[in-house]
Amino acid sequence: MDIVIIDGQGGGFARALIEAVYRSAAQAGAGRVYWQTHETNHTAMRLYDQVADRSGFVVYRKLL
């Protein structure tokens, strides 16, 4: 499932959505929740750093 989070107004919608995903995943028996963001998405990363741990992984890909 892909989820795009947009919270340009700082109203807490993105945080609430992430917390709802956490609850839903826990209820479904998931062991973890993870997502990717672009390295230039600094605004979102400030929130993500507050609500999750960075995995340390870097994703590489080559379009053919």
CHARMM internal coordinates of N, CA and C (Angstrom, degrees):
IC EDIT
DIST 1 N 1 CA 1.4391
DIST 1 CA 1 C 1.5238
ANGL 1 N 1 CA 1 C 107.98
DIST 1 C 2 N 1.3252
ANGL 1 CA 1 C 2 N 117.64
DIHE 1 N 1 CA 1 C 2 N 132.16
DIST 2 N 2 CA 1.4561
ANGL 1 C 2 N 2 CA 123.02
DIHE 1 CA 1 C 2 N 2 CA 175.23
DIST 2 CA 2 C 1.5160
ANGL 2 N 2 CA 2 C 108.81
DIHE 1 C 2 N 2 CA 2 C -102.35
DIST 2 C 3 N 1.3258
ANGL 2 CA 2 C 3 N 116.07
DIHE 2 N 2 CA 2 C 3 N 132.65
DIST 3 N 3 CA 1.4557
ANGL 2 C 3 N 3 CA 121.45
DIHE 2 CA 2 C 3 N 3 CA 177.07
DIST 3 CA 3 C 1.5174
ANGL 3 N 3 CA 3 C 107.43
DIHE 2 C 3 N 3 CA 3 C -127.72
DIST 3 C 4 N 1.3002
ANGL 3 CA 3 C 4 N 116.97
DIHE 3 N 3 CA 3 C 4 N 128.01
DIST 4 N 4 CA 1.4582
ANGL 3 C 4 N 4 CA 122.16
DIHE 3 CA 3 C 4 N 4 CA 176.29
DIST 4 CA 4 C 1.5162
ANGL 4 N 4 CA 4 C 107.13
DIHE 3 C 4 N 4 CA 4 C -106.05
DIST 4 C 5 N 1.3316
ANGL 4 CA 4 C 5 N 115.88
DIHE 4 N 4 CA 4 C 5 N 127.72
DIST 5 N 5 CA 1.4534
ANGL 4 C 5 N 5 CA 120.95
DIHE 4 CA 4 C 5 N 5 CA -178.80
DIST 5 CA 5 C 1.5168
ANGL 5 N 5 CA 5 C 108.97
DIHE 4 C 5 N 5 CA 5 C -109.73
DIST 5 C 6 N 1.3214
ANGL 5 CA 5 C 6 N 116.37
DIHE 5 N 5 CA 5 C 6 N 122.62
DIST 6 N 6 CA 1.4579
ANGL 5 C 6 N 6 CA 121.90
DIHE 5 CA 5 C 6 N 6 CA 178.25
DIST 6 CA 6 C 1.5170
ANGL 6 N 6 CA 6 C 106.85
DIHE 5 C 6 N 6 CA 6 C -124.94
DIST 6 C 7 N 1.3276
ANGL 6 CA 6 C 7 N 116.63
DIHE 6 N 6 CA 6 C 7 N 121.71
DIST 7 N 7 CA 1.4609
ANGL 6 C 7 N 7 CA 120.69
DIHE 6 CA 6 C 7 N 7 CA -177.66
DIST 7 CA 7 C 1.5191
ANGL 7 N 7 CA 7 C 108.22
DIHE 6 C 7 N 7 CA 7 C -144.32
DIST 7 C 8 N 1.3058
ANGL 7 CA 7 C 8 N 116.85
DIHE 7 N 7 CA 7 C 8 N 62.47
DIST 8 N 8 CA 1.4514
ANGL 7 C 8 N 8 CA 121.05
DIHE 7 CA 7 C 8 N 8 CA -176.01
DIST 8 CA 8 C 1.5068
ANGL 8 N 8 CA 8 C 114.72
DIHE 7 C 8 N 8 CA 8 C -71.01
DIST 8 C 9 N 1.3077
ANGL 8 CA 8 C 9 N 118.60
DIHE 8 N 8 CA 8 C 9 N -15.55
DIST 9 N 9 CA 1.4608
ANGL 8 C 9 N 9 CA 121.20
DIHE 8 CA 8 C 9 N 9 CA -176.14
DIST 9 CA 9 C 1.5236
ANGL 9 N 9 CA 9 C 113.04
DIHE 8 C 9 N 9 CA 9 C -93.48
DIST 9 C 10 N 1.3158
ANGL 9 CA 9 C 10 N 117.88
DIHE 9 N 9 CA 9 C 10 N -5.58
DIST 10 N 10 CA 1.4512
ANGL 9 C 10 N 10 CA 119.59
DIHE 9 CA 9 C 10 N 10 CA -179.94
DIST 10 CA 10 C 1.5173
ANGL 10 N 10 CA 10 C 113.40
DIHE 9 C 10 N 10 CA 10 C 69.36
DIST 10 C 11 N 1.3277
ANGL 10 CA 10 C 11 N 116.90
DIHE 10 N 10 CA 10 C 11 N 24.19
DIST 11 N 11 CA 1.4539
ANGL 10 C 11 N 11 CA 120.56
DIHE 10 CA 10 C 11 N 11 CA -175.83
DIST 11 CA 11 C 1.5148
ANGL 11 N 11 CA 11 C 114.66
DIHE 10 C 11 N 11 CA 11 C -85.18
DIST 11 C 12 N 1.3042
ANGL 11 CA 11 C 12 N 117.88
DIHE 11 N 11 CA 11 C 12 N 1.44
DIST 12 N 12 CA 1.4514
ANGL 11 C 12 N 12 CA 120.27
DIHE 11 CA 11 C 12 N 12 CA 178.27
DIST 12 CA 12 C 1.5117
ANGL 12 N 12 CA 12 C 114.30
DIHE 11 C 12 N 12 CA 12 C 88.68
DIST 12 C 13 N 1.3271
ANGL 12 CA 12 C 13 N 118.08
DIHE 12 N 12 CA 12 C 13 N 2.98
DIST 13 N 13 CA 1.4533
ANGL 12 C 13 N 13 CA 120.60
DIHE 12 CA 12 C 13 N 13 CA -179.42
DIST 13 CA 13 C 1.5199
ANGL 13 N 13 CA 13 C 111.55
DIHE 12 C 13 N 13 CA 13 C -61.80
DIST 13 C 14 N 1.3235
ANGL 13 CA 13 C 14 N 117.57
DIHE 13 N 13 CA 13 C 14 N -44.04
DIST 14 N 14 CA 1.4636
ANGL 13 C 14 N 14 CA 121.06
DIHE 13 CA 13 C 14 N 14 CA -177.93
DIST 14 CA 14 C 1.5255
ANGL 14 N 14 CA 14 C 110.60
DIHE 13 C 14 N 14 CA 14 C -62.57
DIST 14 C 15 N 1.3178
ANGL 14 CA 14 C 15 N 117.36
DIHE 14 N 14 CA 14 C 15 N -44.33
DIST 15 N 15 CA 1.4685
ANGL 14 C 15 N 15 CA 120.62
DIHE 14 CA 14 C 15 N 15 CA 178.76
DIST 15 CA 15 C 1.5299
ANGL 15 N 15 CA 15 C 110.63
DIHE 14 C 15 N 15 CA 15 C -62.29
DIST 15 C 16 N 1.3116
ANGL 15 CA 15 C 16 N 116.29
DIHE 15 N 15 CA 15 C 16 N -43.53
DIST 16 N 16 CA 1.4667
ANGL 15 C 16 N 16 CA 120.42
DIHE 15 CA 15 C 16 N 16 CA 179.42
DIST 16 CA 16 C 1.5237
ANGL 16 N 16 CA 16 C 110.76
DIHE 15 C 16 N 16 CA 16 C -63.31
DIST 16 C 17 N 1.3214
ANGL 16 CA 16 C 17 N 117.17
DIHE 16 N 16 CA 16 C 17 N -39.67
DIST 17 N 17 CA 1.4524
ANGL 16 C 17 N 17 CA 120.58
DIHE 16 CA 16 C 17 N 17 CA 178.67
DIST 17 CA 17 C 1.5251
ANGL 17 N 17 CA 17 C 111.16
DIHE 16 C 17 N 17 CA 17 C -65.36
DIST 17 C 18 N 1.3222
ANGL 17 CA 17 C 18 N 116.90
DIHE 17 N 17 CA 17 C 18 N -43.21
DIST 18 N 18 CA 1.4661
ANGL 17 C 18 N 18 CA 120.63
DIHE 17 CA 17 C 18 N 18 CA 177.84
DIST 18 CA 18 C 1.5248
ANGL 18 N 18 CA 18 C 110.19
DIHE 17 C 18 N 18 CA 18 C -60.96
DIST 18 C 19 N 1.3270
ANGL 18 CA 18 C 19 N 117.28
DIHE 18 N 18 CA 18 C 19 N -45.31
DIST 19 N 19 CA 1.4659
ANGL 18 C 19 N 19 CA 120.82
DIHE 18 CA 18 C 19 N 19 CA 179.60
DIST 19 CA 19 C 1.5293
ANGL 19 N 19 CA 19 C 110.80
DIHE 18 C 19 N 19 CA 19 C -62.47
DIST 19 C 20 N 1.3376
ANGL 19 CA 19 C 20 N 117.24
DIHE 19 N 19 CA 19 C 20 N -37.33
DIST 20 N 20 CA 1.4657
ANGL 19 C 20 N 20 CA 120.41
DIHE 19 CA 19 C 20 N 20 CA 177.66
DIST 20 CA 20 C 1.5293
ANGL 20 N 20 CA 20 C 110.61
DIHE 19 C 20 N 20 CA 20 C -66.13
DIST 20 C 21 N 1.3197
ANGL 20 CA 20 C 21 N 116.58
DIHE 20 N 20 CA 20 C 21 N -39.08
DIST 21 N 21 CA 1.4719
ANGL 20 C 21 N 21 CA 120.04
DIHE 20 CA 20 C 21 N 21 CA 176.90
DIST 21 CA 21 C 1.5227
ANGL 21 N 21 CA 21 C 109.62
DIHE 20 C 21 N 21 CA 21 C -64.03
DIST 21 C 22 N 1.3306
ANGL 21 CA 21 C 22 N 117.79
DIHE 21 N 21 CA 21 C 22 N -42.82
DIST 22 N 22 CA 1.4684
ANGL 21 C 22 N 22 CA 120.86
DIHE 21 CA 21 C 22 N 22 CA 177.21
DIST 22 CA 22 C 1.5248
ANGL 22 N 22 CA 22 C 111.09
DIHE 21 C 22 N 22 CA 22 C -57.16
DIST 22 C 23 N 1.3445
ANGL 22 CA 22 C 23 N 116.84
DIHE 22 N 22 CA 22 C 23 N -47.66
DIST 23 N 23 CA 1.4648
ANGL 22 C 23 N 23 CA 120.30
DIHE 22 CA 22 C 23 N 23 CA -179.12
DIST 23 CA 23 C 1.5249
ANGL 23 N 23 CA 23 C 111.12
DIHE 22 C 23 N 23 CA 23 C -62.38
DIST 23 C 24 N 1.3131
ANGL 23 CA 23 C 24 N 116.24
DIHE 23 N 23 CA 23 C 24 N -45.24
DIST 24 N 24 CA 1.4647
ANGL 23 C 24 N 24 CA 120.63
DIHE 23 CA 23 C 24 N 24 CA -179.67
DIST 24 CA 24 C 1.5249
ANGL 24 N 24 CA 24 C 110.96
DIHE 23 C 24 N 24 CA 24 C -62.67
DIST 24 C 25 N 1.3098
ANGL 24 CA 24 C 25 N 117.07
DIHE 24 N 24 CA 24 C 25 N -42.82
DIST 25 N 25 CA 1.4653
ANGL 24 C 25 N 25 CA 120.94
DIHE 24 CA 24 C 25 N 25 CA 179.65
DIST 25 CA 25 C 1.5263
ANGL 25 N 25 CA 25 C 110.91
DIHE 24 C 25 N 25 CA 25 C -64.69
DIST 25 C 26 N 1.3385
ANGL 25 CA 25 C 26 N 116.62
DIHE 25 N 25 CA 25 C 26 N -42.61
DIST 26 N 26 CA 1.4663
ANGL 25 C 26 N 26 CA 120.05
DIHE 25 CA 25 C 26 N 26 CA 178.94
DIST 26 CA 26 C 1.5236
ANGL 26 N 26 CA 26 C 110.80
DIHE 25 C 26 N 26 CA 26 C -62.83
DIST 26 C 27 N 1.3214
ANGL 26 CA 26 C 27 N 117.06
DIHE 26 N 26 CA 26 C 27 N -42.63
DIST 27 N 27 CA 1.4626
ANGL 26 C 27 N 27 CA 120.77
DIHE 26 CA 26 C 27 N 27 CA 179.18
DIST 27 CA 27 C 1.5291
ANGL 27 N 27 CA 27 C 111.54
DIHE 26 C 27 N 27 CA 27 C -64.56
DIST 27 C 28 N 1.3226
ANGL 27 CA 27 C 28 N 116.25
DIHE 27 N 27 CA 27 C 28 N -29.58
DIST 28 N 28 CA 1.4720
ANGL 27 C 28 N 28 CA 120.77
DIHE 27 CA 27 C 28 N 28 CA 179.45
DIST 28 CA 28 C 1.5235
ANGL 28 N 28 CA 28 C 111.93
DIHE 27 C 28 N 28 CA 28 C -83.83
DIST 28 C 29 N 1.3382
ANGL 28 CA 28 C 29 N 116.55
DIHE 28 N 28 CA 28 C 29 N -3.13
DIST 29 N 29 CA 1.4571
ANGL 28 C 29 N 29 CA 120.63
DIHE 28 CA 28 C 29 N 29 CA 178.55
DIST 29 CA 29 C 1.5145
ANGL 29 N 29 CA 29 C 114.74
DIHE 28 C 29 N 29 CA 29 C 85.90
DIST 29 C 30 N 1.3225
ANGL 29 CA 29 C 30 N 117.47
DIHE 29 N 29 CA 29 C 30 N 14.55
DIST 30 N 30 CA 1.4638
ANGL 29 C 30 N 30 CA 120.51
DIHE 29 CA 29 C 30 N 30 CA 179.13
DIST 30 CA 30 C 1.5264
ANGL 30 N 30 CA 30 C 110.16
DIHE 29 C 30 N 30 CA 30 C -68.82
DIST 30 C 31 N 1.3082
ANGL 30 CA 30 C 31 N 115.34
DIHE 30 N 30 CA 30 C 31 N 146.16
DIST 31 N 31 CA 1.4604
ANGL 30 C 31 N 31 CA 120.35
DIHE 30 CA 30 C 31 N 31 CA 179.38
DIST 31 CA 31 C 1.5158
ANGL 31 N 31 CA 31 C 113.69
DIHE 30 C 31 N 31 CA 31 C -87.92
DIST 31 C 32 N 1.3294
ANGL 31 CA 31 C 32 N 116.73
DIHE 31 N 31 CA 31 C 32 N -18.90
DIST 32 N 32 CA 1.4610
ANGL 31 C 32 N 32 CA 120.12
DIHE 31 CA 31 C 32 N 32 CA 179.43
DIST 32 CA 32 C 1.5239
ANGL 32 N 32 CA 32 C 109.50
DIHE 31 C 32 N 32 CA 32 C -164.51
DIST 32 C 33 N 1.3093
ANGL 32 CA 32 C 33 N 114.10
DIHE 32 N 32 CA 32 C 33 N 162.88
DIST 33 N 33 CA 1.4647
ANGL 32 C 33 N 33 CA 123.21
DIHE 32 CA 32 C 33 N 33 CA 173.17
DIST 33 CA 33 C 1.5193
ANGL 33 N 33 CA 33 C 105.84
DIHE 32 C 33 N 33 CA 33 C -124.20
DIST 33 C 34 N 1.3123
ANGL 33 CA 33 C 34 N 116.01
DIHE 33 N 33 CA 33 C 34 N 136.20
DIST 34 N 34 CA 1.4562
ANGL 33 C 34 N 34 CA 118.52
DIHE 33 CA 33 C 34 N 34 CA 176.97
DIST 34 CA 34 C 1.5151
ANGL 34 N 34 CA 34 C 109.95
DIHE 33 C 34 N 34 CA 34 C -144.51
DIST 34 C 35 N 1.3370
ANGL 34 CA 34 C 35 N 115.01
DIHE 34 N 34 CA 34 C 35 N 158.70
DIST 35 N 35 CA 1.4593
ANGL 34 C 35 N 35 CA 120.65
DIHE 34 CA 34 C 35 N 35 CA 178.72
DIST 35 CA 35 C 1.5140
ANGL 35 N 35 CA 35 C 108.51
DIHE 34 C 35 N 35 CA 35 C -154.46
DIST 35 C 36 N 1.3026
ANGL 35 CA 35 C 36 N 114.39
DIHE 35 N 35 CA 35 C 36 N 170.66
DIST 36 N 36 CA 1.4609
ANGL 35 C 36 N 36 CA 121.59
DIHE 35 CA 35 C 36 N 36 CA 177.70
DIST 36 CA 36 C 1.5217
ANGL 36 N 36 CA 36 C 108.81
DIHE 35 C 36 N 36 CA 36 C -121.01
DIST 36 C 37 N 1.3127
ANGL 36 CA 36 C 37 N 115.48
DIHE 36 N 36 CA 36 C 37 N 151.58
DIST 37 N 37 CA 1.4551
ANGL 36 C 37 N 37 CA 120.75
DIHE 36 CA 36 C 37 N 37 CA 172.38
DIST 37 CA 37 C 1.5146
ANGL 37 N 37 CA 37 C 107.74
DIHE 36 C 37 N 37 CA 37 C -141.84
DIST 37 C 38 N 1.2962
ANGL 37 CA 37 C 38 N 116.41
DIHE 37 N 37 CA 37 C 38 N 161.26
DIST 38 N 38 CA 1.4606
ANGL 37 C 38 N 38 CA 119.79
DIHE 37 CA 37 C 38 N 38 CA 179.61
DIST 38 CA 38 C 1.5231
ANGL 38 N 38 CA 38 C 109.56
DIHE 37 C 38 N 38 CA 38 C -75.98
DIST 38 C 39 N 1.3107
ANGL 38 CA 38 C 39 N 116.50
DIHE 38 N 38 CA 38 C 39 N 145.94
DIST 39 N 39 CA 1.4645
ANGL 38 C 39 N 39 CA 121.47
DIHE 38 CA 38 C 39 N 39 CA -176.61
DIST 39 CA 39 C 1.5227
ANGL 39 N 39 CA 39 C 112.92
DIHE 38 C 39 N 39 CA 39 C -62.21
DIST 39 C 40 N 1.3092
ANGL 39 CA 39 C 40 N 118.55
DIHE 39 N 39 CA 39 C 40 N -18.51
DIST 40 N 40 CA 1.4609
ANGL 39 C 40 N 40 CA 121.18
DIHE 39 CA 39 C 40 N 40 CA 178.63
DIST 40 CA 40 C 1.5274
ANGL 40 N 40 CA 40 C 112.77
DIHE 39 C 40 N 40 CA 40 C -92.27
DIST 40 C 41 N 1.3182
ANGL 40 CA 40 C 41 N 117.73
DIHE 40 N 40 CA 40 C 41 N 0.19
DIST 41 N 41 CA 1.4617
ANGL 40 C 41 N 41 CA 122.05
DIHE 40 CA 40 C 41 N 41 CA -177.06
DIST 41 CA 41 C 1.5368
ANGL 41 N 41 CA 41 C 109.80
DIHE 40 C 41 N 41 CA 41 C -84.93
DIST 41 C 42 N 1.3065
ANGL 41 CA 41 C 42 N 116.04
DIHE 41 N 41 CA 41 C 42 N 63.06
DIST 42 N 42 CA 1.4664
ANGL 41 C 42 N 42 CA 121.56
DIHE 41 CA 41 C 42 N 42 CA -172.88
DIST 42 CA 42 C 1.5222
ANGL 42 N 42 CA 42 C 113.03
DIHE 41 C 42 N 42 CA 42 C -64.29
DIST 42 C 43 N 1.3217
ANGL 42 CA 42 C 43 N 117.46
DIHE 42 N 42 CA 42 C 43 N -36.12
DIST 43 N 43 CA 1.4629
ANGL 42 C 43 N 43 CA 120.26
DIHE 42 CA 42 C 43 N 43 CA -179.84
DIST 43 CA 43 C 1.5213
ANGL 43 N 43 CA 43 C 110.46
DIHE 42 C 43 N 43 CA 43 C -60.90
DIST 43 C 44 N 1.3249
ANGL 43 CA 43 C 44 N 115.98
DIHE 43 N 43 CA 43 C 44 N -50.55
DIST 44 N 44 CA 1.4647
ANGL 43 C 44 N 44 CA 119.66
DIHE 43 CA 43 C 44 N 44 CA 179.55
DIST 44 CA 44 C 1.5194
ANGL 44 N 44 CA 44 C 110.95
DIHE 43 C 44 N 44 CA 44 C -65.32
DIST 44 C 45 N 1.3170
ANGL 44 CA 44 C 45 N 117.26
DIHE 44 N 44 CA 44 C 45 N -37.73
DIST 45 N 45 CA 1.4675
ANGL 44 C 45 N 45 CA 120.37
DIHE 44 CA 44 C 45 N 45 CA -177.38
DIST 45 CA 45 C 1.5250
ANGL 45 N 45 CA 45 C 112.00
DIHE 44 C 45 N 45 CA 45 C -64.05
DIST 45 C 46 N 1.3273
ANGL 45 CA 45 C 46 N 117.69
DIHE 45 N 45 CA 45 C 46 N -30.05
DIST 46 N 46 CA 1.4654
ANGL 45 C 46 N 46 CA 119.41
DIHE 45 CA 45 C 46 N 46 CA 175.94
DIST 46 CA 46 C 1.5306
ANGL 46 N 46 CA 46 C 109.86
DIHE 45 C 46 N 46 CA 46 C -62.11
DIST 46 C 47 N 1.3186
ANGL 46 CA 46 C 47 N 116.90
DIHE 46 N 46 CA 46 C 47 N -40.63
DIST 47 N 47 CA 1.4673
ANGL 46 C 47 N 47 CA 120.23
DIHE 46 CA 46 C 47 N 47 CA 176.37
DIST 47 CA 47 C 1.5203
ANGL 47 N 47 CA 47 C 110.05
DIHE 46 C 47 N 47 CA 47 C -69.38
DIST 47 C 48 N 1.3174
ANGL 47 CA 47 C 48 N 117.39
DIHE 47 N 47 CA 47 C 48 N -48.28
DIST 48 N 48 CA 1.4688
ANGL 47 C 48 N 48 CA 120.82
DIHE 47 CA 47 C 48 N 48 CA -176.79
DIST 48 CA 48 C 1.5251
ANGL 48 N 48 CA 48 C 111.21
DIHE 47 C 48 N 48 CA 48 C -57.99
DIST 48 C 49 N 1.3305
ANGL 48 CA 48 C 49 N 117.16
DIHE 48 N 48 CA 48 C 49 N -36.81
DIST 49 N 49 CA 1.4672
ANGL 48 C 49 N 49 CA 120.62
DIHE 48 CA 48 C 49 N 49 CA 178.48
DIST 49 CA 49 C 1.5244
ANGL 49 N 49 CA 49 C 111.80
DIHE 48 C 49 N 49 CA 49 C -64.63
DIST 49 C 50 N 1.3292
ANGL 49 CA 49 C 50 N 117.34
DIHE 49 N 49 CA 49 C 50 N -22.31
DIST 50 N 50 CA 1.4632
ANGL 49 C 50 N 50 CA 121.64
DIHE 49 CA 49 C 50 N 50 CA 178.87
DIST 50 CA 50 C 1.5187
ANGL 50 N 50 CA 50 C 112.93
DIHE 49 C 50 N 50 CA 50 C -86.26
DIST 50 C 51 N 1.3357
ANGL 50 CA 50 C 51 N 117.35
DIHE 50 N 50 CA 50 C 51 N -27.46
DIST 51 N 51 CA 1.4643
ANGL 50 C 51 N 51 CA 120.03
DIHE 50 CA 50 C 51 N 51 CA -171.92
DIST 51 CA 51 C 1.5273
ANGL 51 N 51 CA 51 C 113.82
DIHE 50 C 51 N 51 CA 51 C -110.76
DIST 51 C 52 N 1.3346
ANGL 51 CA 51 C 52 N 117.36
DIHE 51 N 51 CA 51 C 52 N -3.23
DIST 52 N 52 CA 1.4652
ANGL 51 C 52 N 52 CA 120.12
DIHE 51 CA 51 C 52 N 52 CA -178.27
DIST 52 CA 52 C 1.5242
ANGL 52 N 52 CA 52 C 109.64
DIHE 51 C 52 N 52 CA 52 C -156.22
DIST 52 C 53 N 1.3086
ANGL 52 CA 52 C 53 N 115.71
DIHE 52 N 52 CA 52 C 53 N 169.27
DIST 53 N 53 CA 1.4587
ANGL 52 C 53 N 53 CA 122.06
DIHE 52 CA 52 C 53 N 53 CA 176.71
DIST 53 CA 53 C 1.5179
ANGL 53 N 53 CA 53 C 109.38
DIHE 52 C 53 N 53 CA 53 C -101.08
DIST 53 C 54 N 1.3214
ANGL 53 CA 53 C 54 N 116.58
DIHE 53 N 53 CA 53 C 54 N 140.10
DIST 54 N 54 CA 1.4641
ANGL 53 C 54 N 54 CA 120.25
DIHE 53 CA 53 C 54 N 54 CA 174.10
DIST 54 CA 54 C 1.5186
ANGL 54 N 54 CA 54 C 108.38
DIHE 53 C 54 N 54 CA 54 C -71.28
DIST 54 C 55 N 1.3171
ANGL 54 CA 54 C 55 N 115.31
DIHE 54 N 54 CA 54 C 55 N 137.49
DIST 55 N 55 CA 1.4675
ANGL 54 C 55 N 55 CA 119.61
DIHE 54 CA 54 C 55 N 55 CA -176.60
DIST 55 CA 55 C 1.5177
ANGL 55 N 55 CA 55 C 112.45
DIHE 54 C 55 N 55 CA 55 C -80.94
DIST 55 C 56 N 1.3115
ANGL 55 CA 55 C 56 N 117.38
DIHE 55 N 55 CA 55 C 56 N -22.89
DIST 56 N 56 CA 1.4503
ANGL 55 C 56 N 56 CA 120.17
DIHE 55 CA 55 C 56 N 56 CA -176.77
DIST 56 CA 56 C 1.5197
ANGL 56 N 56 CA 56 C 113.63
DIHE 55 C 56 N 56 CA 56 C 90.18
DIST 56 C 57 N 1.3280
ANGL 56 CA 56 C 57 N 116.55
DIHE 56 N 56 CA 56 C 57 N -7.36
DIST 57 N 57 CA 1.4577
ANGL 56 C 57 N 57 CA 119.90
DIHE 56 CA 56 C 57 N 57 CA -179.53
DIST 57 CA 57 C 1.5279
ANGL 57 N 57 CA 57 C 110.64
DIHE 56 C 57 N 57 CA 57 C -83.71
DIST 57 C 58 N 1.3066
ANGL 57 CA 57 C 58 N 115.34
DIHE 57 N 57 CA 57 C 58 N 145.82
DIST 58 N 58 CA 1.4570
ANGL 57 C 58 N 58 CA 123.22
DIHE 57 CA 57 C 58 N 58 CA 173.88
DIST 58 CA 58 C 1.5165
ANGL 58 N 58 CA 58 C 107.07
DIHE 57 C 58 N 58 CA 58 C -116.20
DIST 58 C 59 N 1.3226
ANGL 58 CA 58 C 59 N 117.10
DIHE 58 N 58 CA 58 C 59 N 132.86
DIST 59 N 59 CA 1.4646
ANGL 58 C 59 N 59 CA 121.64
DIHE 58 CA 58 C 59 N 59 CA -177.71
DIST 59 CA 59 C 1.5236
ANGL 59 N 59 CA 59 C 109.26
DIHE 58 C 59 N 59 CA 59 C -95.27
DIST 59 C 60 N 1.3273
ANGL 59 CA 59 C 60 N 116.13
DIHE 59 N 59 CA 59 C 60 N 129.43
DIST 60 N 60 CA 1.4680
ANGL 59 C 60 N 60 CA 122.29
DIHE 59 CA 59 C 60 N 60 CA 174.74
DIST 60 CA 60 C 1.5041
ANGL 60 N 60 CA 60 C 109.06
DIHE 59 C 60 N 60 CA 60 C -115.62
DIST 60 C 61 N 1.3179
ANGL 60 CA 60 C 61 N 117.09
DIHE 60 N 60 CA 60 C 61 N 147.19
DIST 61 N 61 CA 1.4436
ANGL 60 C 61 N 61 CA 120.94
DIHE 60 CA 60 C 61 N 61 CA 175.53
DIST 61 CA 61 C 1.5211
ANGL 61 N 61 CA 61 C 109.28
DIHE 60 C 61 N 61 CA 61 C -153.93
DIST 61 C 62 N 1.3018
ANGL 61 CA 61 C 62 N 115.49
DIHE 61 N 61 CA 61 C 62 N 158.43
DIST 62 N 62 CA 1.4531
ANGL 61 C 62 N 62 CA 121.54
DIHE 61 CA 61 C 62 N 62 CA 175.86
DIST 62 CA 62 C 1.5184
ANGL 62 N 62 CA 62 C 106.98
DIHE 61 C 62 N 62 CA 62 C -135.01
DIST 62 C 63 N 1.3261
ANGL 62 CA 62 C 63 N 115.59
DIHE 62 N 62 CA 62 C 63 N 118.22
DIST 63 N 63 CA 1.4586
ANGL 62 C 63 N 63 CA 120.71
DIHE 62 CA 62 C 63 N 63 CA 176.15
DIST 63 CA 63 C 1.5136
ANGL 63 N 63 CA 63 C 108.56
DIHE 62 C 63 N 63 CA 63 C -77.78
DIST 63 C 64 N 1.3100
ANGL 63 CA 63 C 64 N 116.09
DIHE 63 N 63 CA 63 C 64 N 135.29
DIST 64 N 64 CA 1.4643
ANGL 63 C 64 N 64 CA 121.23
DIHE 63 CA 63 C 64 N 64 CA -178.71
DIST 64 CA 64 C 1.5188
ANGL 64 N 64 CA 64 C 111.38
DIHE 63 C 64 N 64 CA 64 C -108.13
END
COOR INIT
IC SEED 1 N 1 CA 1 C
IC BUILD
